[in-house]
Amino acid sequence: MLLGPFFLLTVVICTGFYWLLPRSIRHYAAAACALSCLAWLAPLSALFCAGLTILSYGLIRHQRSKLVIYGSAIAIFFALLIFRELLKGSFKEQSEFSFVPWLGAAFFSLRILHCVLVIAPSTSTKPRFGEYCAYLFFPPTLLLGPFQNYADFEREVRRSRFDSNLMSIGIERFVLGYFKIVIIGSYIFGVKCNQLLSTFAPSFFRFYLECLQYGFSLYAKFSGYSDIAIGFGLLLGIRLPENFQYPFFAKNIAEFWRNWHASVSGWCRDHVSFPIYASTRSAGVSSLVAMIVLGLWHECSSRYLLWGTYHGIGIFVWQNWQKLTSSISWSENLLIRRIGDVASVLLTFNFVVLSFAITRSHDLDTLLQTIRRFTGE
């Protein structure tokens, strides 16, 4: 539904008109097109995003007090959580369409918070309202990211030119994204894996395989969405940041988060982890808070609170392990080093796989029941 015929038609129309319009108004027209589509699909979300745009722009133009800026940023983040929870409560039963009313609000809020935290305190020239809206409502990144900071977006806008090579690459990424979502994520790791797993008796092995299935399906779909957004951006002459860089081959949990949903985890590192570390000088506290914020950004629930805490503790443990082993001279033997690298990848991979057990459950009670059922307790 989200990436169906309406989306494809919008991409074609938006791209065509984009290059036909004068350069001076292209990005404003693209933003207007995106807001119009959002208003048609999810009017409540469009109203929420429009309201945040006006309020945040006033803050950016006229406020430099750090206390007001950080207080406003926290208020915006909790406004997103409350907005989603209020709308979620309006559905008696969750369905594949129940996400539609808050469509686009999550990534939109990241861009808003970035502008409030980075542009508002700055003494440099502030963006005009049209430029601000062009960034916030840029069509490829409006619904599902990836996140791109304002400075990089403005630089890409200044450089953008019609380029047939970029158009060709963009179409390839578009096709690749749909292939990942439909064939790999939905068919192979959805339909076929469900059929295979149904033949296994309840056991920890089946539980582990279901976590693997969920994780690979999630990766295929999320990276597919990113490919489509990046491809769409290239069709408009804008290069967007890569979001996934072989995360399952990471040697530690920190490296995993640099490669999994990299633009969002990078936002969280820059705007949550670093400021908290600067205040507390505690890497453990900053990592834990950052991952909890990231978890709640995904969903305000006990399972995502636990998921964020799980990963935050994992990063804290890895940081302390690095401190303990920094003075140890490891073997120069290439074979031993390769074995160590493989062991690190496997340990990180399984740590991440087990975290999928948390997010694939609807709540903590379901998680505990599933663990008991598959472990025979």
Secondary structure, DSSP 8 states (H G I E B T S, - for coil): -TTSHHHHHHHHHHHHHHHHS-GGGHHHHHHHHHHHHHHHH-HHHHHHHHHHHHHHHHHHHH---HHHHHHHHHHHHHHHHHHHHHHHHT-SS--TTTTGGGTTHHHHHHHHHHHHHHTTT--S----HHHHHHHHT-HHHHTT-----HHHHHHHHHH----HHHHHHHHHHHHHHHIIIIIIIIIIIIIIHHHHHTTS-SSHHHHHHHHHHHHHHHHHHHHHHHHHHHHHHHHTT-------S-GGG-SSHHHHHHHSSHHHHHHHIIIIIHHHHHHH--HHHHHHHHHHHHHHHH-SSHHHHHHHHHHHHHHHHHHHHHHHHTT------HHHHHHHHHHHHHHHHHHHHHHHHHHTSSSHHHHHHHHHHHHT-
